């Protein structure tokens, strides 16, 4: 169906693809795996016409093809769904899907006809998407389906999906995989770019492994396992589980009493939440996304105010309910946000500049008065780059030049460097490769063992249960239960996450 032969691509001094060969059979689900920066997305963006290769050739259906733009790829039946969705929030599903391929004339776009076709496609693949719904009213999982429909509407026979499950809950992942299997049954070919080995083993037929811009192996999924794939991806044996000693909790660092946060429309995103986090422990928060986790972390970081009469937040015995974000930062409260692009980085700033965000007004960022200490800033950036293995190791690069995993390591290095007393960390490994996941988990455990209190939110149930010493479950903005992650089963936690279970009933 698709073959890349000896594809090479450079971005300045960076060799992103080095004479790579990838072959995808028709009617299969083909996974391309590798660490962040391995060249996976670059190769597929070349196949989709986003980039043009410096050398090599592309074959579609066995014939050499010139793919210079996405329009060329679409004409050949190739569609791509990107990791960060390309949808207009204020438009309907139908309007988003036909954008750039509008039916009817320039004077009169036939949206009714398009809506009928979209509904037929939705029914055919059991996507359950309403063509008339506004995108900003849809869940992340539903938006993912709109992106699939956009490609199917353009008659794609081959779908390239870049980190398709990075923003989906476990339940949505299962539904999504069922959709992909139905597509395969109906003759579609699917390429998944991912780093989640459990999902690779569950859904794919073949796997291509990339490392440092090269293809280092291709295997049948049925003939391999997670340990072998991880070894090929990283070039060494990788610990696929979190190893940590038992926690030794100390004094209470964070005490939250009946905290509520209002969201748009006056509704409460967080309702009468109470809990404590002690020094030297990781308290995890599990829940289906959109149940108040964002409001909880942002309220504790001082980014959003609590509701009127919305409770009390104490930090080391001090009332900080009305303290702003900078005051909390100065007290020793660090924050790793869930959205690294919106809250964590300035993408057009270089790594040195990003390394001082939030502390740009004090040493080592400033030397005296209003003047920045550029040498000190660069030294701090180089220290973060070295200690947290940020690649490429160039402090002068803009943050947008880094892969998602390396952007995350930069943020984590910046926040950990504050020696915080309390760390608020949300989705620490979203879109991060397996080698970086192992690294980030190890750093979190080290920080805990140094006496930091950590509040961890993650949509990855396996991650939050393996890292947490205590686990809170949130549902519709309320804490509906606390469980021991060592003893509770995934089923018990999942029941609480969807509003069932003994704790919620009580």
ABEGO torsion letter per residue (X at the ends): XBBBBGBBBBBEABBABBGBBBBBBBGBBBBBBEBBGAGAAAAAAAAAGABBBABEBBBBGGBBBBBABAAAAAAAGBBBBBABBBBBAABBAAAAAABGABBEBAABBBAAAAAAAAAAAAAAAGAGBBAABBAAABBAAAAAAAAAAAAAAAGBABBBBBGAAAABBAAAAAAAAAAAAAAAAAGBBBBBBBABAAAAAAABABBBBBBGGBBAEBBBAAABBAAAAAAAAAGBBBBABBBBBBBBBBBBABBBBGBBBBBBGGBBABBGBBBBBBBGBBBBBBEBBGAGAAAAAAAAAGABBBBBGAEBBBBGGBBAAABBAAAAAAAGBBBBBABAAAAABBAABBAAAAAABGAAABOAABABEABBBAAAAAAAAAAAAAAAGBOBBBAABBAAABBAAAAAAAAAAAAAAAGBABBBBBGAABGBBAAAAAAAAAAAAAAAAAGBBBBBBBABAAAAAAABABBBBBBGGBBAEBBBAAABBAAAAAAAAAGBEAAAAX
